[in-house]
């Protein structure tokens, strides 16, 4: 240890390299322990086309809500890209969202029925919702959509 300290005092390159290594290790440890974001790929319909716009979001993890609940909340909020349309009308809220036995049960508010464009049939909304869920959560095999507690459709029948 004494030889190393003597070397640090005499050679500035060793001192610089040691400090750089210490900073790297500390940064790496902070990076590993602070990675509390989830990366999601969201698909939204375009205003002027039948294609979908892809949006990538990093969302902070939550200790109270599950990843699927966080994702669905983000999806219901709608796109941040101007050319994209939300899947459900603004004001739609998630009443409940949970996964059991590879089935996602999603209950949303009645605002989801309000049409705001020609594309927005419940089947088209469900198709895009299913695409979003299935791409981001491979464990989900089926989606049951409820509006105000009434079952609207099941995604595997679309």
N, C-alpha and C positions, 0 to 999 in steps of 0.2 A: 504494500500500500504506500509506503514511504517513497519507493522508487517511482511509482505512478504520480504522486504529488510533485516530486522533484521534476519529472518529465513535463508535467503540466506547466510548472513555473518557467521552465527553460525553453519549451518549444510552443510557440503560439498556434501552430497548426494543430497540434494535439489538443490544445485547450479549445480551439474553435470546433474541431471535430467532435469532441466530447460534449460540448454545449449543444451542438446541433443534434447529436444523437439523443440527448436528454429531452430537448424540445420535441423531437419527432415522437418519442415514446409517449410523452405526456399528451400530445395532440392525438395520437392514435387511440389512447385509452379514452379520452373524452369523446372521440368520434364513435367508438364502439358503444359506449354507455349512453350516449345522447341520441342514438338513432331511433327516435320514437315516431318516425313518420312512416306512413304506408303509401305506396305508389299505386294509383289506380288509373285505368284507361277507361274513359267515359265516351260513349257514342251518343250523338244528338243529331236529329234530322236538320237538314239545311233548309233555309227559307226558299231558295230559288232552284232547288234540285231534289231529286228523290234519293240522293246519296246521303250518307251520314258524315258528320264531321267528328274527328277523333280529338279528344282533349285529354291531356295527361295532368293529373293532380296529385300532389303530395299532401296528405292529410295527417294531422297530428293524431296519434293514438290517444285513446281515452280509457281511463280506468273504470268508468261506469258503463259505457256502451260497448257492445261487441263490434268487431270490424265490419260485419254485414250491416249493422245499424248505422254506423258512421257512413258507410258507402251509400246506403239508400238515402240518407239525409242529404248527402252531397248531390246525388243524382236528382232528387226532387227539387233542390234549389235551382237547378237549371244550368245552362252553359255560361261560361264567361266570354266566349267568342261571339262576336256580334252577328255573324251570318247564321248562327245556329239557333234553333228553337228549343224550348224546354219540352220534355216528354209530356209532362202534365202541366196544366195552366199554373201561373203564378198564384200563390196563396194555398196551393195544395200542401197539406201537412201529413206527416206520418203519424198515425194513431198507435200502431203497434207493428213490430217487425221482429220476427224470431225464426230460427231454423231448428227443425226437429226431424230426425231420420232422413236427412238429405232433402227435405222439403222446406222452402222458404214461404212463410206465411206473412203476407204484407197487407195491412189494413190502412187505407189512406182516407183523407177527408173527402167530402162530397164535391169540393171544388174540382176534383179530377174529372167530373162529368162535363164541366163547362168547355164547350168546343171553342177553339180559337183559330182554327184553320181547316182547310179541306182534308188534310192528311189525317186528322186526329180521330180516327175510329178507335174504339177500345181495342180491337185486334192489332192495329198498327202500334198503338202505345205499348201493348203487351209484348209485341215482337221486339221492339227496341229495348224494353225493360229486360226481357229474357236475354237478349244478346249481351247487355251490360253485365247482368248478374253472372251468366255462364262464363263469360270471358275472365272475370275477376275472381270468381269463386268456383273452382273446379269441383268442389265437393257437393254443390247444389245440383240436384237432378230434376227438380220440379219447382214451380212457383205457383202459389195460389194467391190470387189478388182479391181483396175485399175492399169495398167502398162503404164506409159507415157501417161496417160489420156484416154487410151482405156480399156473398160470394159473387164475383163478376165473371171470372174465368180462371182456367187452369192452364198454365203455359205449355204443358206437354200435349195439349189438345189443339194447339194453334197450327 
